[in-house]
Amino acid sequence: MTGGIVARWGLDRAILSLCAARICRLVLAEAVREEVEMNLLRHAVLNEGGEEILDDYNRLIRLARPEVVPHPKRIDVLVARRLIAHEADVPVLLSAIQAKPDWLLTHNRKHFTSQVAENTCLQIGTPADFFRTLSHERS
């Protein structure tokens, strides 16, 4: 999400545009929302035009009306720890399992691996994977 808000163009921004137009549904885990907001605030402080970035984020949230998935319970995070290599990603993964989105989009393929996808029955990919699949479905 951060990349899509900060970038002027690209696939990350295209995904967010589809969500803002409500062509795609944005499912937003609280854990992701908190990280995005922290990163955007940091970006806003360090870069000129930071206020515009925060305005873009707020506009996206207003337009997309995301389905917000609350933090999983701590006990559930502990139990599910084995599902993914990086402990900080467990709440995100559990939120996705709960929400059952069509796609979990991430650039973090180091932790959100094909094995994680298989073990959780989630379709995990990058924005490029998402668009490639859409283009193949239309052929």
Buried (B, 14 or more C-beta within 10 A) or exposed (E): BBBBBBEEEEBBBBBBBBBBEEEBBBBBBBBBBEBBBEBBBEBBEEEEEBEEBBEBBEEBBEBBEBEBBEBBEEEBBEEBEEBBBEEEBBBBBBBBBBBEBEBBBBEEEEBBBEEBBEEBEBBBBBBEBBBEBEEEEEE
